[in-house]
Amino acid sequence: MLQEYRKRAKITQEKLSEITGLDRKTIFRIENDKTIPKVDNYAKMVVALNLSNEEIGEHIRKIAKNKDK
């Protein structure tokens, strides 16, 4: 889901990495549900992608649903 938001914003993983200070591999793992982001890292991505409260809530619900599996 974050990948969709990033692509909609026309930002590459490399650019998001520069903006947030996160490693590109970390961004890849978060986007592909390989890891749950730390709160501070998630906040950096939310700000960089200018996500709305609705988008944030939708993504958090998806994370919670996948975690329960």
Secondary structure by P-SEA (a helix, b strand, c coil): caaaaaaaacccaaaaaaaccccaaaaaaaaaccccccaaaaaaaaaaacccaaaaaaaaaaaaaaaac
